[in-house]
Amino acid sequence: MKKRYIASLLLLSGLFVGCMEQDKSEVSKENFTKVLNDHYKQDKNCILLDEYYPTFIYINSRSDSSRDKINMQKSYEKLGFVSMKLKDKNTSSGNFQGYEINLTDEGKKEFIHIKGFSGVEGFCAGYYGVDEITNYTKPADMFGQTISRVKFTIKPKEIKPWAKELVDNELFKKKFAPQDEKAVLLLTEVKGWVHEKDFKNK
């Protein structure tokens, strides 16, 4: 008798949870937020501090760009991600001084190469997430697929511990600033709504 009672409770509990779960095909901010957050949790969409190593940066006191690049590398050096060696380099235009920069073993742990995107690489500082869904269209059929166009804002939601000290650094602020985005979401039979760029994998 007791076993039947427990089984009945489990069945009712399962039915209750099933009713509470939202239909993945429903048009709602909650569904769209989840789909977009899943998209931005992928490494290919992470907060990427794009860099290339080994590299050599010439010292040019008259160039703001040169100074900024060197100061960014010094930030990575402080984190233990790169080594910087001051060297002279002979060129056809003369002898110039600069920094030879290489990844350290610690830096290699945080450095990623984005699969399927040649030359896109750098330090993954964390992940974006949806801040607000600002607008979306009613579902419409296009080329045999049901779609909705969504406008939204994203901001960093998961920042790696080592990257937190870079958030307020003027050289990195743009990477951690909120951004306006837009995307097309497609409705699938099995997964419900998916981001257009993730559709091939569904």
For each residue, the residues with C-beta under 8 A, 3 or more apart:
1: 4 5
2: 5 6
3: 6 7
4: 1 7 8
5: 1 2 8 9
6: 2 3 9 10
7: 3 4 10 11
8: 4 5 11 12
9: 5 6 12 13
10: 6 7 13 14
11: 7 8 14 15
12: 8 9 15 16
13: 9 10 16 17
14: 10 11 17 18
15: 11 12 18 19
16: 12 13 19 20
17: 13 14 20 21
18: 14 15 21
19: 15 16
20: 16 17
21: 17 18
22: 26 28 30 31
23: 26 192
24: 31 191 192 193
25: 187 192 193
26: 22 23 31
27: 31 32 136 138 139 148
28: 22 31 32
29: 32 33 133 136
30: 22 33 34
31: 22 24 26 27 28 34 35 192 193
32: 27 28 29 35 36 133 136 148 150 152 185 193
33: 29 30 36 37 130 133
34: 30 31 37 38
35: 31 32 38 39 185 192 193 194 195
36: 32 33 39 40 130 150 152 154 183 195
37: 33 34 40 41 129 130 157
38: 34 35 41 42 195 198
39: 35 36 42 45 183 195 197 198
40: 36 37 45 46 127 128 129 130 154
41: 37 38 45 127
42: 38 39 45 46 198
43: 46 112 114 124
44: 114 115 116 117
45: 39 40 41 42 127 128
46: 40 42 43 112 124 125 126 127 128
47: 124 125 126 127 128 156 159 163 175 176
48: 112 114 120 122 123 124 125 175
49: 122 123 124 125 163 166 172 175
50: 120 121 122
51: 55 76 111 121 122 123
52: 55 119 121
53: 82 101 102 103 107 111
54: 100 101 102 103
55: 51 52 101
56: 87 89 98 99 100 101
57: 66 69 70 73 98 99 101
58: 66 89 96 97 98
59: 66 70 96 97 98 99
60: 63 66 67
61: 66 67
62:
63: 60 66 67
64: 67 68
65: 68 69
66: 57 58 59 60 61 63 69 70
67: 60 61 63 64 70 71
68: 64 65 71 72 171
69: 57 65 66 72 73
70: 57 59 66 67 73 74 99
71: 67 68 74 75 171
72: 68 69 75 76 171 172
73: 57 69 70 76 77 82 84 99 101
74: 70 71 77 78 84
75: 71 72 78 79 166 169 171 172
76: 51 72 73 79 81 82 107 123
77: 73 74 80 81 82 83 84
78: 74 75
79: 75 76 106 107 162
80: 77 104 106 107
81: 76 77 103 104 106 107 110 111 123
82: 53 73 76 77 101 102 103 104 107
83: 77 101 102 104
84: 73 74 77 99 100 101
85: 99 100 101
86: 97 98 99
87: 56 97 98 99 100
88: 95 96 97
89: 56 58 95 96 97 98
90: 94 95
91: 94 95 96
92:
93: 96
94: 90 91
95: 88 89 90 91
96: 58 59 88 89 91 93
97: 58 59 86 87 88 89
98: 56 57 58 59 86 87 89
99: 56 57 59 70 73 84 85 86 87
100: 54 56 84 85 87
101: 53 54 55 56 57 73 82 83 84 85
102: 53 54 82 83
103: 53 54 81 82 107 108 111
104: 80 81 82 83 107 108
105: 108 109
106: 79 80 81 109 110
107: 53 76 79 80 81 82 103 104 110 111 123
108: 103 104 105 111
109: 105 106
110: 81 106 107 123 124 160 162
111: 51 53 81 103 107 108 121 122 123
112: 43 46 48 121 122 123 124
113: 120 121
114: 43 44 48 117 120 121
115: 44
116: 44
117: 44 114 120
118:
119: 52
120: 48 50 113 114 117
121: 50 51 52 111 112 113 114
122: 48 49 50 51 111 112
123: 48 49 51 76 81 107 110 111 112 163
124: 43 46 47 48 49 110 112 160
125: 46 47 48 49 159 160 163 166 175 176
126: 46 47 156 157 158 159 160 163
127: 40 41 45 46 47 156 157 158
128: 40 45 46 47 154 155 156 157 179
129: 37 40 154 155 156 157 158
130: 33 36 37 40 133 152 153 154
131: 152 153 154 155 178
132: 152 153
133: 29 32 33 130 136 150 151 152
134: 151 152 153
135: 150 151
136: 27 29 32 133 148 149 150 151
137: 140 148 149 150
138: 27 148
139: 27 146 147 148 187
140: 137 146 147 148
141: 144 145 146 147
142: 145 147
143:
144: 141
145: 141 142 186 187
146: 139 140 141 186 187
147: 139 140 141 142 184 185 186 187 196
148: 27 32 136 137 138 139 140 184 185 187 193
149: 136 137 182 183 184 185
150: 32 36 133 135 136 137 182 183 184 185
151: 133 134 135 136 180 181 182
152: 32 36 130 131 132 133 134 180 181 182 183
153: 130 131 132 134 178 179 180 181
154: 36 40 128 129 130 131 178 179 181
155: 128 129 131 177 178 179
156: 47 126 127 128 129 159 167 176
157: 37 126 127 128 129
158: 126 127 129
159: 47 125 126 156 163 164 167 176
160: 110 124 125 126 163 164
161: 164
162: 79 110 165
163: 47 49 123 125 126 159 160 166 167
164: 159 160 161 167
165: 162 168 169
166: 49 75 125 163 169 172 176
167: 156 159 163 164 172 173 176
168: 165 173
169: 75 165 166 172 173
170: 173
171: 68 71 72 75
172: 49 72 75 166 167 169 175 176
173: 167 168 169 170 176 177
174: 177
175: 47 48 49 125 172
176: 47 125 156 159 166 167 172 173
177: 155 173 174
178: 131 153 154 155
179: 128 153 154 155
180: 151 152 153
181: 151 152 153 154
182: 149 150 151 152
183: 36 39 149 150 152 195 196 197
184: 147 148 149 150 196
185: 32 35 147 148 149 150 193 194 195 196
186: 145 146 147 193 194 195 196 199
187: 25 139 145 146 147 148 192 193
188: 191 192 193 194 199 202
189:
190: 202
191: 24 188 194 202
192: 23 24 25 31 35 187 188
193: 24 25 31 32 35 148 185 186 187 188
194: 35 185 186 188 191 198 199 202
195: 35 36 38 39 183 185 186 198 199
196: 147 183 184 185 186 199
197: 39 183
198: 38 39 42 194 195 201 202
199: 186 188 194 195 196 202
200:
201: 198
202: 188 190 191 194 198 199
